[in-house]
Amino acid sequence: MKNIILLFSIMLFSSCNSQERIFLRRMNVNLLRDRNSFTYRDSTEIKMLTEGYQIFRLLGAKINDINPDKKYSHMYIEDGFHDEEGFYNGIFIVNNKNIFEVTTSPYKLRYDSLSYTKVKEKNKIVFYTKKLSTEDFRNNYVDEYFRYELVIQDKVNAFEKCLAIDQYTPKSVIYARNYYFAGKGIKTYNLPIKYSDIKNGIEGLPYFKEDRKREFIKCINELNILK
């Protein structure tokens, strides 16, 4: 009887533990089901974007030693097709430590072509990818890092309160979505912020009163993201 109870307990624990993890391939399928994630509505363009997401997310992961068919407890994706004149740029973080970038942007290569690996898929889609250390991500991808920390520290609502301080509060134009899985379903975020727009204070906004400006900067600093 004790053995049966022990076996049942193990099975129950394994089931619960399994529900707290997800395959990258499954996460990708779930995201592709959400047609609201596509900016375009034309069926041909949606098909093209779907194929692109499959390749960039799954093949990009494989190239960076992340198995799409292995379950992970934490997965973060920031991707968008509009950044830098329509080129795809994606940041992927698995288990909060394995970080890699996938891009099709020639602008990225102008600055740092040697650190990227070129990948040519059989259907002639070409992209570039590279692994990032935590230090590199924090120091050289400040905008992406700021948005990532907002999500994983569950400070998105606090950040939105900062944005609501004044109608002139800076809101960057960003064509990207953020997705995060941490054991309880996939959460989707739209974070209209480039930290580089506000890190040196707010300039060039003559209608943003000084007291509101100070309140906004204080609010952002109290998020304690980049300190």
Buried (B, 14 or more C-beta within 10 A) or exposed (E): EEEEEEEEEEEEEEEEEEEEBBBBBBBBEBBBEEEEBBEEEEEEEBEBBEEBBBBBBBBBBEBBEBEBEEBBBBBBBBBBBBBBEEBBBBBBBBEBEBBBBBBBBEEBBEEEEEBBEEBEBEEEBEBBBBBBEEEBBBEEBBBBBBBBBBBBEEBBEBBEEBBEBBEBBBEEEBEBBBBBBBEEEBBEBEBBBBBEBBEEEBEEBEEBEEEBBEBBBEBBEEBEBEE
